Amino acid sequence: MNAPGTRRPEPVRAPEKTQVWEEDMQIAERRIPNLVSALPGPKAKEIIERDRKVVSPSYTRDYPLVAKSGRGAMVEDVDGNTFLDFAAGIAVVATGHCHPQVVAAVQRQASELLHMSGTDFYYPGLVELAEKLASIAPGKGPKRVYFGNSGTEAIEAAMKLARYHTRRDKFIAFYGCFHGRTFGSLSLTASKAVQRKHFGPLLGGVFHAPYPDTYRGAYGIRPDRAAADALAYIENELFKRIVDPEDVAAVFIEAIQGEGGYIAAPAEFLQGLERLCRRHGILLVADEVQSGMGRTGKWWAAEHSEIEPDIVCTAKGIASGLPLSAAIAKADLMDWKPGAHASTFGGNPVAIAASLATIRLLEGGIMANAARMGELILLQTAGWRERHKTVGDIRGRGLMIGIEFVRDQKTKERAPELRNRIIQAAFERGLLVLGAGENTLRLCPPLVIDEEQAEFAVHTLDACISEAERSL
Ligand SMILES: Cc1ncc(COP(=O)(O)O)c(C=O)c1O
């Protein structure tokens, strides 16, 4: 948990504005929501009705937003309502919707070369992005990069690489963590039973350990001793009774759980886990699919604990909305032979152009903005536990902030219905937010939000919580 500071943050420096930006940001000029119809409006209703008949019912839609366009942190729906987006397409549009420099890079690349397949041919962008990712990955040593299209593909690559390199076949993951939905990554995922139901048997040889939750604890983990207890479980239970550490290829961990509820593992735990892995020749894999690419105010959540994972998996924010992922490994362990693993579309030239533009923007001030805006939000919500009896915990780093709702602050009984009601109420006021875990509301806006937007979101949520509490 990140205790909010007492200092007011530095004044916010807006992201670099180009002429295209100025001309193209009419919607963003409207920096706060403007609702012009009932929700959903007539056009939205019609599309939802059509969607219901033909689109997979496995998707979870919390509220009826039918998006038409987006600029910066604003989204306009098909009926002309504008919303402030604190969900960012599930923590994806890092530089905001349709950042003009990202759009320009995409347009340029699309007119030059749409596809080539980096698995069989060379192109400059693929090398340039690999060099860039290798340079920003934690640790100074050389790295190699494998490209995929989605978070789950980066995880699958890391699982296969870990087996290939170590010639071991077992994995350790953590309760509450989410790593994806394909069979390999789903075997690591231990977030919600519905994600696994009817899909077994999953991959054998995957063992789960309790995550060091410093607010709630669980499975015998004491909140005030979470790091030590969670490490002891691995050493004294898993390694003594269930699996010999010499059989374990890799440990997969989210330094900050995303889908599980925006829970940060304490630095002592991550450092202890790194030592444990080194001692037993186990690879440490950081799943930074949600927490990476500047969202926490640093490139990677792992950096806050100064650990150096052997493999870092990233996706979501890497290309501001284009499908791309990467598994970045220490160079000497990416020793698989030609043909061992590849993907036709992984590292598509257009997605890579978007990613290079995204990284330039993140370096140019947007990542620093995420740190400042996160600090501002934590400062402005610091008194909420005292003012709101249903707010159990507020925690976060940068713009990865979770608010956990409880029925009782002492017993910490979870309040999922209340959380859901608040999400719905925020939507009705033009603020888009998402849940995470059973009873947490997550704030994961584009990293370009400004002070006015941060304050609008805080005040709107404050009002929604008060309203929901009155109805208890
Ligand atoms: C931490 C983490 N890992 C992996 C994934 C899977 O990513 P994708 O949905 O792109 O396959 C997600 C998606 O939410 C995630 O949050």
The ligand as an SDF file (V2000), in Angstrom:
LIG
                    3D

 16 16  0  0  0  0  0  0  0  0999 V2000
   -1.7400   -8.7960  -15.5020 C   0  0  0  0  0  0  0  0  0  0  0  0
   -2.3680   -9.3040  -16.7650 C   0  0  0  0  0  0  0  0  0  0  0  0
   -1.7770  -10.3150  -17.4290 N   0  0  0  0  0  0  0  0  0  0  0  0
   -2.2930  -10.8020  -18.5680 C   0  0  0  0  0  0  0  0  0  0  0  0
   -3.4660  -10.3040  -19.0850 C   0  0  0  0  0  0  0  0  0  0  0  0
   -4.0130  -10.8680  -20.3570 C   0  0  0  0  0  0  0  0  0  0  0  0
   -3.9400   -9.9050  -21.3690 O   0  0  0  0  0  0  0  0  0  0  0  0
   -4.8060  -10.0400  -22.6950 P   0  0  0  0  0  0  0  0  0  0  0  0
   -6.2300   -9.8090  -22.3080 O   0  0  0  0  0  0  0  0  0  0  0  0
   -4.2690   -8.9620  -23.5880 O   0  0  0  0  0  0  0  0  0  0  0  0
   -4.5680  -11.4020  -23.2160 O   0  0  0  0  0  0  0  0  0  0  0  0
   -4.1320   -9.2570  -18.4150 C   0  0  0  0  0  0  0  0  0  0  0  0
   -5.4000   -8.7440  -18.9190 C   0  0  0  0  0  0  0  0  0  0  0  0
   -6.1640   -8.1230  -18.2430 O   0  0  0  0  0  0  0  0  0  0  0  0
   -3.5590   -8.7520  -17.2350 C   0  0  0  0  0  0  0  0  0  0  0  0
   -4.1490   -7.7560  -16.5520 O   0  0  0  0  0  0  0  0  0  0  0  0
  1  2  1  0
  2  3  1  0
  2 15  2  0
  3  4  2  0
  4  5  1  0
  5  6  1  0
  5 12  2  0
  6  7  1  0
  7  8  1  0
  8  9  2  0
  8 10  1  0
  8 11  1  0
 12 13  1  0
 12 15  1  0
 13 14  2  0
 15 16  1  0
M  END
$$$$
